Amino acid sequence: MPCWVQIAQGLLTPMIAIITTYIAWQQWNATKLKMRMERYERRLKIYQETHKFISEVIRDVKPELPQMYGFYSK
């Protein structure tokens, strides 16, 4: 067998390991970003509902019980 074929065979396993590690690292980063976006969306919804409830309280001065239950459930 030629010398370069033996060298290529010897480097094949470490090269596969490096590529696999890179792919795993990219997937980990993608998952971390996805979780951050989901957390942001949940927080944004809470902020919007709180803003809506506070504006209703300011407008009506005394919120009704269904409004409070609705805010609590959301």
CHARMM internal coordinates of N, CA and C (Angstrom, degrees):
IC EDIT
DIST 1 N 1 CA 1.4562
DIST 1 CA 1 C 1.5314
ANGL 1 N 1 CA 1 C 108.36
DIST 1 C 2 N 1.3220
ANGL 1 CA 1 C 2 N 115.34
DIHE 1 N 1 CA 1 C 2 N 142.09
DIST 2 N 2 CA 1.4654
ANGL 1 C 2 N 2 CA 117.47
DIHE 1 CA 1 C 2 N 2 CA 177.96
DIST 2 CA 2 C 1.5402
ANGL 2 N 2 CA 2 C 111.24
DIHE 1 C 2 N 2 CA 2 C -66.14
DIST 2 C 3 N 1.2819
ANGL 2 CA 2 C 3 N 115.18
DIHE 2 N 2 CA 2 C 3 N 156.41
DIST 3 N 3 CA 1.4699
ANGL 2 C 3 N 3 CA 122.00
DIHE 2 CA 2 C 3 N 3 CA -177.27
DIST 3 CA 3 C 1.5290
ANGL 3 N 3 CA 3 C 111.77
DIHE 2 C 3 N 3 CA 3 C -63.27
DIST 3 C 4 N 1.3384
ANGL 3 CA 3 C 4 N 117.84
DIHE 3 N 3 CA 3 C 4 N -39.66
DIST 4 N 4 CA 1.4544
ANGL 3 C 4 N 4 CA 120.33
DIHE 3 CA 3 C 4 N 4 CA -176.97
DIST 4 CA 4 C 1.5214
ANGL 4 N 4 CA 4 C 112.19
DIHE 3 C 4 N 4 CA 4 C -67.96
DIST 4 C 5 N 1.3526
ANGL 4 CA 4 C 5 N 117.81
DIHE 4 N 4 CA 4 C 5 N -27.79
DIST 5 N 5 CA 1.4640
ANGL 4 C 5 N 5 CA 121.02
DIHE 4 CA 4 C 5 N 5 CA 177.84
DIST 5 CA 5 C 1.5232
ANGL 5 N 5 CA 5 C 109.62
DIHE 4 C 5 N 5 CA 5 C -70.06
DIST 5 C 6 N 1.3083
ANGL 5 CA 5 C 6 N 117.22
DIHE 5 N 5 CA 5 C 6 N -40.59
DIST 6 N 6 CA 1.4638
ANGL 5 C 6 N 6 CA 120.33
DIHE 5 CA 5 C 6 N 6 CA 178.65
DIST 6 CA 6 C 1.5303
ANGL 6 N 6 CA 6 C 110.71
DIHE 5 C 6 N 6 CA 6 C -65.75
DIST 6 C 7 N 1.3244
ANGL 6 CA 6 C 7 N 116.17
DIHE 6 N 6 CA 6 C 7 N -39.32
DIST 7 N 7 CA 1.4692
ANGL 6 C 7 N 7 CA 119.79
DIHE 6 CA 6 C 7 N 7 CA 177.52
DIST 7 CA 7 C 1.5363
ANGL 7 N 7 CA 7 C 110.27
DIHE 6 C 7 N 7 CA 7 C -64.84
DIST 7 C 8 N 1.3248
ANGL 7 CA 7 C 8 N 117.38
DIHE 7 N 7 CA 7 C 8 N -43.17
DIST 8 N 8 CA 1.4705
ANGL 7 C 8 N 8 CA 121.62
DIHE 7 CA 7 C 8 N 8 CA 178.99
DIST 8 CA 8 C 1.5203
ANGL 8 N 8 CA 8 C 110.85
DIHE 7 C 8 N 8 CA 8 C -62.50
DIST 8 C 9 N 1.3415
ANGL 8 CA 8 C 9 N 117.23
DIHE 8 N 8 CA 8 C 9 N -40.51
DIST 9 N 9 CA 1.4570
ANGL 8 C 9 N 9 CA 120.33
DIHE 8 CA 8 C 9 N 9 CA 178.28
DIST 9 CA 9 C 1.5230
ANGL 9 N 9 CA 9 C 110.77
DIHE 8 C 9 N 9 CA 9 C -65.65
DIST 9 C 10 N 1.3305
ANGL 9 CA 9 C 10 N 117.41
DIHE 9 N 9 CA 9 C 10 N -37.60
DIST 10 N 10 CA 1.4618
ANGL 9 C 10 N 10 CA 120.85
DIHE 9 CA 9 C 10 N 10 CA 178.88
DIST 10 CA 10 C 1.5181
ANGL 10 N 10 CA 10 C 112.65
DIHE 9 C 10 N 10 CA 10 C -68.68
DIST 10 C 11 N 1.3122
ANGL 10 CA 10 C 11 N 117.31
DIHE 10 N 10 CA 10 C 11 N -32.06
DIST 11 N 11 CA 1.4646
ANGL 10 C 11 N 11 CA 120.98
DIHE 10 CA 10 C 11 N 11 CA -178.93
DIST 11 CA 11 C 1.5266
ANGL 11 N 11 CA 11 C 113.72
DIHE 10 C 11 N 11 CA 11 C -87.57
DIST 11 C 12 N 1.3115
ANGL 11 CA 11 C 12 N 116.95
DIHE 11 N 11 CA 11 C 12 N -10.15
DIST 12 N 12 CA 1.4598
ANGL 11 C 12 N 12 CA 120.47
DIHE 11 CA 11 C 12 N 12 CA -176.09
DIST 12 CA 12 C 1.5269
ANGL 12 N 12 CA 12 C 111.93
DIHE 11 C 12 N 12 CA 12 C -64.74
DIST 12 C 13 N 1.3117
ANGL 12 CA 12 C 13 N 118.98
DIHE 12 N 12 CA 12 C 13 N -46.50
DIST 13 N 13 CA 1.4633
ANGL 12 C 13 N 13 CA 121.92
DIHE 12 CA 12 C 13 N 13 CA -178.03
DIST 13 CA 13 C 1.5302
ANGL 13 N 13 CA 13 C 111.80
DIHE 12 C 13 N 13 CA 13 C -63.56
DIST 13 C 14 N 1.3393
ANGL 13 CA 13 C 14 N 119.59
DIHE 13 N 13 CA 13 C 14 N -48.46
DIST 14 N 14 CA 1.4727
ANGL 13 C 14 N 14 CA 117.61
DIHE 13 CA 13 C 14 N 14 CA 177.26
DIST 14 CA 14 C 1.5338
ANGL 14 N 14 CA 14 C 112.92
DIHE 13 C 14 N 14 CA 14 C -62.93
DIST 14 C 15 N 1.3195
ANGL 14 CA 14 C 15 N 116.79
DIHE 14 N 14 CA 14 C 15 N -34.44
DIST 15 N 15 CA 1.4685
ANGL 14 C 15 N 15 CA 119.78
DIHE 14 CA 14 C 15 N 15 CA 179.14
DIST 15 CA 15 C 1.5332
ANGL 15 N 15 CA 15 C 110.55
DIHE 14 C 15 N 15 CA 15 C -65.33
DIST 15 C 16 N 1.3192
ANGL 15 CA 15 C 16 N 117.55
DIHE 15 N 15 CA 15 C 16 N -41.60
DIST 16 N 16 CA 1.4737
ANGL 15 C 16 N 16 CA 121.29
DIHE 15 CA 15 C 16 N 16 CA 177.19
DIST 16 CA 16 C 1.5202
ANGL 16 N 16 CA 16 C 109.85
DIHE 15 C 16 N 16 CA 16 C -63.29
DIST 16 C 17 N 1.3295
ANGL 16 CA 16 C 17 N 117.24
DIHE 16 N 16 CA 16 C 17 N -40.80
DIST 17 N 17 CA 1.4641
ANGL 16 C 17 N 17 CA 120.70
DIHE 16 CA 16 C 17 N 17 CA 179.19
DIST 17 CA 17 C 1.5289
ANGL 17 N 17 CA 17 C 110.82
DIHE 16 C 17 N 17 CA 17 C -63.74
DIST 17 C 18 N 1.3096
ANGL 17 CA 17 C 18 N 117.63
DIHE 17 N 17 CA 17 C 18 N -41.27
DIST 18 N 18 CA 1.4646
ANGL 17 C 18 N 18 CA 121.44
DIHE 17 CA 17 C 18 N 18 CA 179.86
DIST 18 CA 18 C 1.5307
ANGL 18 N 18 CA 18 C 110.58
DIHE 17 C 18 N 18 CA 18 C -65.23
DIST 18 C 19 N 1.3186
ANGL 18 CA 18 C 19 N 116.72
DIHE 18 N 18 CA 18 C 19 N -43.94
DIST 19 N 19 CA 1.4677
ANGL 18 C 19 N 19 CA 120.88
DIHE 18 CA 18 C 19 N 19 CA 179.83
DIST 19 CA 19 C 1.5255
ANGL 19 N 19 CA 19 C 110.73
DIHE 18 C 19 N 19 CA 19 C -64.67
DIST 19 C 20 N 1.3289
ANGL 19 CA 19 C 20 N 117.00
DIHE 19 N 19 CA 19 C 20 N -42.48
DIST 20 N 20 CA 1.4640
ANGL 19 C 20 N 20 CA 121.56
DIHE 19 CA 19 C 20 N 20 CA 179.28
DIST 20 CA 20 C 1.5275
ANGL 20 N 20 CA 20 C 110.62
DIHE 19 C 20 N 20 CA 20 C -63.49
DIST 20 C 21 N 1.3190
ANGL 20 CA 20 C 21 N 116.53
DIHE 20 N 20 CA 20 C 21 N -41.58
DIST 21 N 21 CA 1.4648
ANGL 20 C 21 N 21 CA 120.41
DIHE 20 CA 20 C 21 N 21 CA 178.53
DIST 21 CA 21 C 1.5285
ANGL 21 N 21 CA 21 C 110.78
DIHE 20 C 21 N 21 CA 21 C -64.05
DIST 21 C 22 N 1.3177
ANGL 21 CA 21 C 22 N 117.34
DIHE 21 N 21 CA 21 C 22 N -40.62
DIST 22 N 22 CA 1.4584
ANGL 21 C 22 N 22 CA 121.10
DIHE 21 CA 21 C 22 N 22 CA 178.58
DIST 22 CA 22 C 1.5336
ANGL 22 N 22 CA 22 C 111.07
DIHE 21 C 22 N 22 CA 22 C -63.39
DIST 22 C 23 N 1.3197
ANGL 22 CA 22 C 23 N 117.10
DIHE 22 N 22 CA 22 C 23 N -43.28
DIST 23 N 23 CA 1.4658
ANGL 22 C 23 N 23 CA 121.02
DIHE 22 CA 22 C 23 N 23 CA 179.20
DIST 23 CA 23 C 1.5252
ANGL 23 N 23 CA 23 C 110.55
DIHE 22 C 23 N 23 CA 23 C -63.48
DIST 23 C 24 N 1.3407
ANGL 23 CA 23 C 24 N 116.37
DIHE 23 N 23 CA 23 C 24 N -43.03
DIST 24 N 24 CA 1.4667
ANGL 23 C 24 N 24 CA 120.06
DIHE 23 CA 23 C 24 N 24 CA 179.00
DIST 24 CA 24 C 1.5239
ANGL 24 N 24 CA 24 C 110.61
DIHE 23 C 24 N 24 CA 24 C -63.02
DIST 24 C 25 N 1.3164
ANGL 24 CA 24 C 25 N 117.17
DIHE 24 N 24 CA 24 C 25 N -40.09
DIST 25 N 25 CA 1.4630
ANGL 24 C 25 N 25 CA 121.34
DIHE 24 CA 24 C 25 N 25 CA 179.50
DIST 25 CA 25 C 1.5244
ANGL 25 N 25 CA 25 C 110.37
DIHE 24 C 25 N 25 CA 25 C -64.84
DIST 25 C 26 N 1.3313
ANGL 25 CA 25 C 26 N 117.91
DIHE 25 N 25 CA 25 C 26 N -41.08
DIST 26 N 26 CA 1.4629
ANGL 25 C 26 N 26 CA 121.59
DIHE 25 CA 25 C 26 N 26 CA 177.83
DIST 26 CA 26 C 1.5279
ANGL 26 N 26 CA 26 C 111.22
DIHE 25 C 26 N 26 CA 26 C -64.30
DIST 26 C 27 N 1.3190
ANGL 26 CA 26 C 27 N 117.10
DIHE 26 N 26 CA 26 C 27 N -40.34
DIST 27 N 27 CA 1.4635
ANGL 26 C 27 N 27 CA 120.22
DIHE 26 CA 26 C 27 N 27 CA 178.27
DIST 27 CA 27 C 1.5261
ANGL 27 N 27 CA 27 C 110.73
DIHE 26 C 27 N 27 CA 27 C -65.84
DIST 27 C 28 N 1.3180
ANGL 27 CA 27 C 28 N 116.69
DIHE 27 N 27 CA 27 C 28 N -38.36
DIST 28 N 28 CA 1.4627
ANGL 27 C 28 N 28 CA 120.77
DIHE 27 CA 27 C 28 N 28 CA 178.62
DIST 28 CA 28 C 1.5277
ANGL 28 N 28 CA 28 C 109.87
DIHE 27 C 28 N 28 CA 28 C -63.56
DIST 28 C 29 N 1.3223
ANGL 28 CA 28 C 29 N 117.07
DIHE 28 N 28 CA 28 C 29 N -43.98
DIST 29 N 29 CA 1.4672
ANGL 28 C 29 N 29 CA 120.56
DIHE 28 CA 28 C 29 N 29 CA 178.08
DIST 29 CA 29 C 1.5252
ANGL 29 N 29 CA 29 C 111.50
DIHE 28 C 29 N 29 CA 29 C -63.92
DIST 29 C 30 N 1.3209
ANGL 29 CA 29 C 30 N 117.31
DIHE 29 N 29 CA 29 C 30 N -39.96
DIST 30 N 30 CA 1.4658
ANGL 29 C 30 N 30 CA 120.69
DIHE 29 CA 29 C 30 N 30 CA 179.21
DIST 30 CA 30 C 1.5295
ANGL 30 N 30 CA 30 C 110.76
DIHE 29 C 30 N 30 CA 30 C -64.70
DIST 30 C 31 N 1.3252
ANGL 30 CA 30 C 31 N 116.81
DIHE 30 N 30 CA 30 C 31 N -40.92
DIST 31 N 31 CA 1.4592
ANGL 30 C 31 N 31 CA 120.80
DIHE 30 CA 30 C 31 N 31 CA 178.73
DIST 31 CA 31 C 1.5226
ANGL 31 N 31 CA 31 C 110.66
DIHE 30 C 31 N 31 CA 31 C -65.70
DIST 31 C 32 N 1.3143
ANGL 31 CA 31 C 32 N 116.98
DIHE 31 N 31 CA 31 C 32 N -40.53
DIST 32 N 32 CA 1.4591
ANGL 31 C 32 N 32 CA 121.19
DIHE 31 CA 31 C 32 N 32 CA 178.81
DIST 32 CA 32 C 1.5292
ANGL 32 N 32 CA 32 C 110.25
DIHE 31 C 32 N 32 CA 32 C -62.94
DIST 32 C 33 N 1.3195
ANGL 32 CA 32 C 33 N 117.49
DIHE 32 N 32 CA 32 C 33 N -42.47
DIST 33 N 33 CA 1.4612
ANGL 32 C 33 N 33 CA 121.31
DIHE 32 CA 32 C 33 N 33 CA 178.39
DIST 33 CA 33 C 1.5278
ANGL 33 N 33 CA 33 C 111.56
DIHE 32 C 33 N 33 CA 33 C -65.78
DIST 33 C 34 N 1.3259
ANGL 33 CA 33 C 34 N 116.53
DIHE 33 N 33 CA 33 C 34 N -39.92
DIST 34 N 34 CA 1.4632
ANGL 33 C 34 N 34 CA 120.96
DIHE 33 CA 33 C 34 N 34 CA 178.96
DIST 34 CA 34 C 1.5339
ANGL 34 N 34 CA 34 C 110.52
DIHE 33 C 34 N 34 CA 34 C -63.10
DIST 34 C 35 N 1.3215
ANGL 34 CA 34 C 35 N 116.67
DIHE 34 N 34 CA 34 C 35 N -43.03
DIST 35 N 35 CA 1.4600
ANGL 34 C 35 N 35 CA 120.26
DIHE 34 CA 34 C 35 N 35 CA 179.12
DIST 35 CA 35 C 1.5259
ANGL 35 N 35 CA 35 C 110.90
DIHE 34 C 35 N 35 CA 35 C -64.56
DIST 35 C 36 N 1.3217
ANGL 35 CA 35 C 36 N 116.81
DIHE 35 N 35 CA 35 C 36 N -38.55
DIST 36 N 36 CA 1.4544
ANGL 35 C 36 N 36 CA 120.61
DIHE 35 CA 35 C 36 N 36 CA 178.34
DIST 36 CA 36 C 1.5209
ANGL 36 N 36 CA 36 C 110.86
DIHE 35 C 36 N 36 CA 36 C -64.08
DIST 36 C 37 N 1.3252
ANGL 36 CA 36 C 37 N 117.28
DIHE 36 N 36 CA 36 C 37 N -40.60
DIST 37 N 37 CA 1.4644
ANGL 36 C 37 N 37 CA 120.49
DIHE 36 CA 36 C 37 N 37 CA 178.98
DIST 37 CA 37 C 1.5295
ANGL 37 N 37 CA 37 C 111.53
DIHE 36 C 37 N 37 CA 37 C -67.37
DIST 37 C 38 N 1.3296
ANGL 37 CA 37 C 38 N 117.04
DIHE 37 N 37 CA 37 C 38 N -40.24
DIST 38 N 38 CA 1.4631
ANGL 37 C 38 N 38 CA 119.92
DIHE 37 CA 37 C 38 N 38 CA 178.57
DIST 38 CA 38 C 1.5254
ANGL 38 N 38 CA 38 C 110.59
DIHE 37 C 38 N 38 CA 38 C -64.00
DIST 38 C 39 N 1.3299
ANGL 38 CA 38 C 39 N 116.42
DIHE 38 N 38 CA 38 C 39 N -40.86
DIST 39 N 39 CA 1.4611
ANGL 38 C 39 N 39 CA 120.45
DIHE 38 CA 38 C 39 N 39 CA 178.70
DIST 39 CA 39 C 1.5252
ANGL 39 N 39 CA 39 C 109.83
DIHE 38 C 39 N 39 CA 39 C -64.49
DIST 39 C 40 N 1.3277
ANGL 39 CA 39 C 40 N 117.93
DIHE 39 N 39 CA 39 C 40 N -39.92
DIST 40 N 40 CA 1.4655
ANGL 39 C 40 N 40 CA 121.86
DIHE 39 CA 39 C 40 N 40 CA 178.28
DIST 40 CA 40 C 1.5253
ANGL 40 N 40 CA 40 C 110.54
DIHE 39 C 40 N 40 CA 40 C -62.70
DIST 40 C 41 N 1.3321
ANGL 40 CA 40 C 41 N 116.42
DIHE 40 N 40 CA 40 C 41 N -43.98
DIST 41 N 41 CA 1.4693
ANGL 40 C 41 N 41 CA 119.67
DIHE 40 CA 40 C 41 N 41 CA -179.15
DIST 41 CA 41 C 1.5237
ANGL 41 N 41 CA 41 C 111.34
DIHE 40 C 41 N 41 CA 41 C -62.81
DIST 41 C 42 N 1.3411
ANGL 41 CA 41 C 42 N 117.12
DIHE 41 N 41 CA 41 C 42 N -40.37
DIST 42 N 42 CA 1.4676
ANGL 41 C 42 N 42 CA 119.62
DIHE 41 CA 41 C 42 N 42 CA 177.81
DIST 42 CA 42 C 1.5188
ANGL 42 N 42 CA 42 C 110.81
DIHE 41 C 42 N 42 CA 42 C -64.72
DIST 42 C 43 N 1.3222
ANGL 42 CA 42 C 43 N 116.78
DIHE 42 N 42 CA 42 C 43 N -42.91
DIST 43 N 43 CA 1.4596
ANGL 42 C 43 N 43 CA 120.30
DIHE 42 CA 42 C 43 N 43 CA -179.88
DIST 43 CA 43 C 1.5245
ANGL 43 N 43 CA 43 C 111.44
DIHE 42 C 43 N 43 CA 43 C -66.45
DIST 43 C 44 N 1.3126
ANGL 43 CA 43 C 44 N 116.64
DIHE 43 N 43 CA 43 C 44 N -37.16
DIST 44 N 44 CA 1.4552
ANGL 43 C 44 N 44 CA 120.35
DIHE 43 CA 43 C 44 N 44 CA 178.29
DIST 44 CA 44 C 1.5226
ANGL 44 N 44 CA 44 C 110.62
DIHE 43 C 44 N 44 CA 44 C -63.79
DIST 44 C 45 N 1.3184
ANGL 44 CA 44 C 45 N 116.98
DIHE 44 N 44 CA 44 C 45 N -41.75
DIST 45 N 45 CA 1.4700
ANGL 44 C 45 N 45 CA 120.65
DIHE 44 CA 44 C 45 N 45 CA 178.61
DIST 45 CA 45 C 1.5310
ANGL 45 N 45 CA 45 C 110.30
DIHE 44 C 45 N 45 CA 45 C -62.52
DIST 45 C 46 N 1.3289
ANGL 45 CA 45 C 46 N 117.24
DIHE 45 N 45 CA 45 C 46 N -42.43
DIST 46 N 46 CA 1.4634
ANGL 45 C 46 N 46 CA 120.73
DIHE 45 CA 45 C 46 N 46 CA 178.18
DIST 46 CA 46 C 1.5269
ANGL 46 N 46 CA 46 C 109.85
DIHE 45 C 46 N 46 CA 46 C -62.59
DIST 46 C 47 N 1.3169
ANGL 46 CA 46 C 47 N 116.61
DIHE 46 N 46 CA 46 C 47 N -43.59
DIST 47 N 47 CA 1.4675
ANGL 46 C 47 N 47 CA 120.59
DIHE 46 CA 46 C 47 N 47 CA 178.86
DIST 47 CA 47 C 1.5322
ANGL 47 N 47 CA 47 C 111.00
DIHE 46 C 47 N 47 CA 47 C -60.89
DIST 47 C 48 N 1.3192
ANGL 47 CA 47 C 48 N 116.66
DIHE 47 N 47 CA 47 C 48 N -45.11
DIST 48 N 48 CA 1.4647
ANGL 47 C 48 N 48 CA 119.98
DIHE 47 CA 47 C 48 N 48 CA -178.47
DIST 48 CA 48 C 1.5244
ANGL 48 N 48 CA 48 C 111.35
DIHE 47 C 48 N 48 CA 48 C -64.07
DIST 48 C 49 N 1.3283
ANGL 48 CA 48 C 49 N 116.88
DIHE 48 N 48 CA 48 C 49 N -42.71
DIST 49 N 49 CA 1.4663
ANGL 48 C 49 N 49 CA 119.60
DIHE 48 CA 48 C 49 N 49 CA 179.73
DIST 49 CA 49 C 1.5284
ANGL 49 N 49 CA 49 C 110.72
DIHE 48 C 49 N 49 CA 49 C -67.00
DIST 49 C 50 N 1.3187
ANGL 49 CA 49 C 50 N 117.04
DIHE 49 N 49 CA 49 C 50 N -39.09
DIST 50 N 50 CA 1.4658
ANGL 49 C 50 N 50 CA 120.20
DIHE 49 CA 49 C 50 N 50 CA 178.19
DIST 50 CA 50 C 1.5221
ANGL 50 N 50 CA 50 C 110.40
DIHE 49 C 50 N 50 CA 50 C -64.94
DIST 50 C 51 N 1.3216
ANGL 50 CA 50 C 51 N 116.79
DIHE 50 N 50 CA 50 C 51 N -42.81
DIST 51 N 51 CA 1.4612
ANGL 50 C 51 N 51 CA 121.24
DIHE 50 CA 50 C 51 N 51 CA 178.49
DIST 51 CA 51 C 1.5249
ANGL 51 N 51 CA 51 C 110.28
DIHE 50 C 51 N 51 CA 51 C -61.56
DIST 51 C 52 N 1.3167
ANGL 51 CA 51 C 52 N 116.01
DIHE 51 N 51 CA 51 C 52 N -42.92
DIST 52 N 52 CA 1.4659
ANGL 51 C 52 N 52 CA 120.53
DIHE 51 CA 51 C 52 N 52 CA 179.40
DIST 52 CA 52 C 1.5328
ANGL 52 N 52 CA 52 C 110.66
DIHE 51 C 52 N 52 CA 52 C -62.91
DIST 52 C 53 N 1.3316
ANGL 52 CA 52 C 53 N 117.12
DIHE 52 N 52 CA 52 C 53 N -44.90
DIST 53 N 53 CA 1.4619
ANGL 52 C 53 N 53 CA 121.29
DIHE 52 CA 52 C 53 N 53 CA -178.83
DIST 53 CA 53 C 1.5299
ANGL 53 N 53 CA 53 C 110.81
DIHE 52 C 53 N 53 CA 53 C -65.22
DIST 53 C 54 N 1.3168
ANGL 53 CA 53 C 54 N 117.17
DIHE 53 N 53 CA 53 C 54 N -44.38
DIST 54 N 54 CA 1.4649
ANGL 53 C 54 N 54 CA 120.39
DIHE 53 CA 53 C 54 N 54 CA -179.52
DIST 54 CA 54 C 1.5249
ANGL 54 N 54 CA 54 C 110.62
DIHE 53 C 54 N 54 CA 54 C -63.93
DIST 54 C 55 N 1.3253
ANGL 54 CA 54 C 55 N 117.26
DIHE 54 N 54 CA 54 C 55 N -39.43
DIST 55 N 55 CA 1.4709
ANGL 54 C 55 N 55 CA 118.82
DIHE 54 CA 54 C 55 N 55 CA 178.59
DIST 55 CA 55 C 1.5286
ANGL 55 N 55 CA 55 C 110.79
DIHE 54 C 55 N 55 CA 55 C -65.73
DIST 55 C 56 N 1.3302
ANGL 55 CA 55 C 56 N 118.06
DIHE 55 N 55 CA 55 C 56 N -34.94
DIST 56 N 56 CA 1.4681
ANGL 55 C 56 N 56 CA 120.68
DIHE 55 CA 55 C 56 N 56 CA 176.08
DIST 56 CA 56 C 1.5263
ANGL 56 N 56 CA 56 C 110.88
DIHE 55 C 56 N 56 CA 56 C -68.06
DIST 56 C 57 N 1.3302
ANGL 56 CA 56 C 57 N 116.76
DIHE 56 N 56 CA 56 C 57 N -39.39
DIST 57 N 57 CA 1.4612
ANGL 56 C 57 N 57 CA 120.03
DIHE 56 CA 56 C 57 N 57 CA 178.91
DIST 57 CA 57 C 1.5254
ANGL 57 N 57 CA 57 C 110.06
DIHE 56 C 57 N 57 CA 57 C -65.80
DIST 57 C 58 N 1.3157
ANGL 57 CA 57 C 58 N 117.30
DIHE 57 N 57 CA 57 C 58 N -41.92
DIST 58 N 58 CA 1.4618
ANGL 57 C 58 N 58 CA 120.31
DIHE 57 CA 57 C 58 N 58 CA 179.19
DIST 58 CA 58 C 1.5269
ANGL 58 N 58 CA 58 C 110.79
DIHE 57 C 58 N 58 CA 58 C -64.55
DIST 58 C 59 N 1.3241
ANGL 58 CA 58 C 59 N 115.93
DIHE 58 N 58 CA 58 C 59 N -38.25
DIST 59 N 59 CA 1.4602
ANGL 58 C 59 N 59 CA 120.27
DIHE 58 CA 58 C 59 N 59 CA -178.54
DIST 59 CA 59 C 1.5317
ANGL 59 N 59 CA 59 C 111.19
DIHE 58 C 59 N 59 CA 59 C -70.64
DIST 59 C 60 N 1.3435
ANGL 59 CA 59 C 60 N 116.88
DIHE 59 N 59 CA 59 C 60 N -44.85
DIST 60 N 60 CA 1.4661
ANGL 59 C 60 N 60 CA 120.90
DIHE 59 CA 59 C 60 N 60 CA -174.79
DIST 60 CA 60 C 1.5236
ANGL 60 N 60 CA 60 C 113.46
DIHE 59 C 60 N 60 CA 60 C -95.39
DIST 60 C 61 N 1.2896
ANGL 60 CA 60 C 61 N 119.23
DIHE 60 N 60 CA 60 C 61 N -12.05
DIST 61 N 61 CA 1.4590
ANGL 60 C 61 N 61 CA 127.66
DIHE 60 CA 60 C 61 N 61 CA -178.81
DIST 61 CA 61 C 1.5324
ANGL 61 N 61 CA 61 C 112.25
DIHE 60 C 61 N 61 CA 61 C 66.58
DIST 61 C 62 N 1.3060
ANGL 61 CA 61 C 62 N 118.10
DIHE 61 N 61 CA 61 C 62 N -39.74
DIST 62 N 62 CA 1.4581
ANGL 61 C 62 N 62 CA 120.14
DIHE 61 CA 61 C 62 N 62 CA 179.17
DIST 62 CA 62 C 1.5301
ANGL 62 N 62 CA 62 C 108.23
DIHE 61 C 62 N 62 CA 62 C -126.04
DIST 62 C 63 N 1.3262
ANGL 62 CA 62 C 63 N 117.73
DIHE 62 N 62 CA 62 C 63 N 105.28
DIST 63 N 63 CA 1.4675
ANGL 62 C 63 N 63 CA 119.17
DIHE 62 CA 62 C 63 N 63 CA -178.31
DIST 63 CA 63 C 1.5292
ANGL 63 N 63 CA 63 C 111.47
DIHE 62 C 63 N 63 CA 63 C -71.30
DIST 63 C 64 N 1.2939
ANGL 63 CA 63 C 64 N 114.55
DIHE 63 N 63 CA 63 C 64 N 149.22
DIST 64 N 64 CA 1.4597
ANGL 63 C 64 N 64 CA 119.52
DIHE 63 CA 63 C 64 N 64 CA 178.12
DIST 64 CA 64 C 1.5189
ANGL 64 N 64 CA 64 C 109.37
DIHE 63 C 64 N 64 CA 64 C -84.60
DIST 64 C 65 N 1.2952
ANGL 64 CA 64 C 65 N 115.64
DIHE 64 N 64 CA 64 C 65 N 161.54
DIST 65 N 65 CA 1.4533
ANGL 64 C 65 N 65 CA 121.69
DIHE 64 CA 64 C 65 N 65 CA -177.49
DIST 65 CA 65 C 1.5315
ANGL 65 N 65 CA 65 C 112.76
DIHE 64 C 65 N 65 CA 65 C -61.59
DIST 65 C 66 N 1.3326
ANGL 65 CA 65 C 66 N 120.41
DIHE 65 N 65 CA 65 C 66 N -42.68
DIST 66 N 66 CA 1.4704
ANGL 65 C 66 N 66 CA 119.40
DIHE 65 CA 65 C 66 N 66 CA 177.72
DIST 66 CA 66 C 1.5338
ANGL 66 N 66 CA 66 C 113.12
DIHE 65 C 66 N 66 CA 66 C -61.31
DIST 66 C 67 N 1.3357
ANGL 66 CA 66 C 67 N 115.64
DIHE 66 N 66 CA 66 C 67 N -34.51
DIST 67 N 67 CA 1.4602
ANGL 66 C 67 N 67 CA 118.68
DIHE 66 CA 66 C 67 N 67 CA 177.13
DIST 67 CA 67 C 1.5259
ANGL 67 N 67 CA 67 C 110.77
DIHE 66 C 67 N 67 CA 67 C -64.22
DIST 67 C 68 N 1.3113
ANGL 67 CA 67 C 68 N 116.47
DIHE 67 N 67 CA 67 C 68 N -42.37
DIST 68 N 68 CA 1.4728
ANGL 67 C 68 N 68 CA 120.23
DIHE 67 CA 67 C 68 N 68 CA -179.87
DIST 68 CA 68 C 1.5177
ANGL 68 N 68 CA 68 C 110.61
DIHE 67 C 68 N 68 CA 68 C -66.35
DIST 68 C 69 N 1.3400
ANGL 68 CA 68 C 69 N 116.90
DIHE 68 N 68 CA 68 C 69 N -42.04
DIST 69 N 69 CA 1.4757
ANGL 68 C 69 N 69 CA 119.79
DIHE 68 CA 68 C 69 N 69 CA 178.38
DIST 69 CA 69 C 1.5259
ANGL 69 N 69 CA 69 C 110.74
DIHE 68 C 69 N 69 CA 69 C -64.62
DIST 69 C 70 N 1.3399
ANGL 69 CA 69 C 70 N 115.71
DIHE 69 N 69 CA 69 C 70 N -39.74
DIST 70 N 70 CA 1.4557
ANGL 69 C 70 N 70 CA 119.60
DIHE 69 CA 69 C 70 N 70 CA 178.22
DIST 70 CA 70 C 1.5149
ANGL 70 N 70 CA 70 C 112.17
DIHE 69 C 70 N 70 CA 70 C -62.72
DIST 70 C 71 N 1.3394
ANGL 70 CA 70 C 71 N 116.08
DIHE 70 N 70 CA 70 C 71 N -41.36
DIST 71 N 71 CA 1.4607
ANGL 70 C 71 N 71 CA 120.30
DIHE 70 CA 70 C 71 N 71 CA 178.31
DIST 71 CA 71 C 1.5253
ANGL 71 N 71 CA 71 C 110.41
DIHE 70 C 71 N 71 CA 71 C -65.47
DIST 71 C 72 N 1.3201
ANGL 71 CA 71 C 72 N 115.71
DIHE 71 N 71 CA 71 C 72 N -43.19
DIST 72 N 72 CA 1.4625
ANGL 71 C 72 N 72 CA 119.82
DIHE 71 CA 71 C 72 N 72 CA -179.13
DIST 72 CA 72 C 1.5356
ANGL 72 N 72 CA 72 C 111.64
DIHE 71 C 72 N 72 CA 72 C -63.04
DIST 72 C 73 N 1.3294
ANGL 72 CA 72 C 73 N 116.65
DIHE 72 N 72 CA 72 C 73 N -39.40
DIST 73 N 73 CA 1.4570
ANGL 72 C 73 N 73 CA 120.00
DIHE 72 CA 72 C 73 N 73 CA -177.94
DIST 73 CA 73 C 1.5287
ANGL 73 N 73 CA 73 C 112.42
DIHE 72 C 73 N 73 CA 73 C -72.51
DIST 73 C 74 N 1.3288
ANGL 73 CA 73 C 74 N 116.45
DIHE 73 N 73 CA 73 C 74 N -30.89
DIST 74 N 74 CA 1.4686
ANGL 73 C 74 N 74 CA 119.96
DIHE 73 CA 73 C 74 N 74 CA 179.20
DIST 74 CA 74 C 1.5009
ANGL 74 N 74 CA 74 C 109.67
DIHE 73 C 74 N 74 CA 74 C -76.89
END
COOR INIT
IC SEED 1 N 1 CA 1 C
IC BUILD
